[in-house]
Amino acid sequence: MDEAGEVVGVSLAVIDITARKLAEAASQLGKTFYRRIGDRVPQAGWGQGVMSASVLDGIEKVA
């Protein structure tokens, strides 16, 4: 503002969050993908994010 109280300028700040939103969408897609696998294969044994050895043995026998 100037001496008369008139606005003489405006300041803005803009942050591009496109990359963050894309990463969040990719993460959600991955979570949905693996959740659907788990829902459709109830006998799958998941331990710390990796299938158990017994499940992998069963897959190898079928293949």
N, C-alpha and C positions, 0 to 999 in steps of 0.2 A: 504494500500500500504506500501511496505517496503521502505528502503532508496534508493533502485535502481528504485523505481517507479513501481514495479511489484505488481500485485494484489495477495494478499495472503489469501483472504477470501471473502465470499459473505454472505449477510444477507437477509432473506426473512421474510415476515409476511403474514400469511394466516388466513382468518377468515371464519369459516363455517357458511354459510347463509341458510342452508337447512331448519331449523325450520322456519325462516322468510318467505322463499319462499312457504313453505307448508301452513303457515297461510294466506298469501296473496291469494293463490289459493283457499283455503276454503272460504275466504271472498268473492271472486269474484263469486264462485259457488253459495253462498247464495244470493248474489245480483241478479244474473241471474235468480235464481229460483223464487224469489219474484217479479221481474220485469215481468217475463212471466205470473205469476198468475194475476198481475194487468192488463196486456195487454189483457188477455182472459176473464176477468171479469170487464167490463167497469163500471158497476154500483157499484162496491165495493168502499166504502168510507174509505179512509185511513186518519187517523189523528194521527200524532206523532208516527207513526209506529204501531198503533193498529187499527183494524177494528172498525168502528163506531157501536154503539148499534143497529141502525136500520138494519145494514147488519147482525149482529149476530142474531137479532130477526127473520129475514127472513130465516136464515139457520136453526134455531130451528124449525120453522113452517114446513119447507120442510122435515126435518128429522123426 
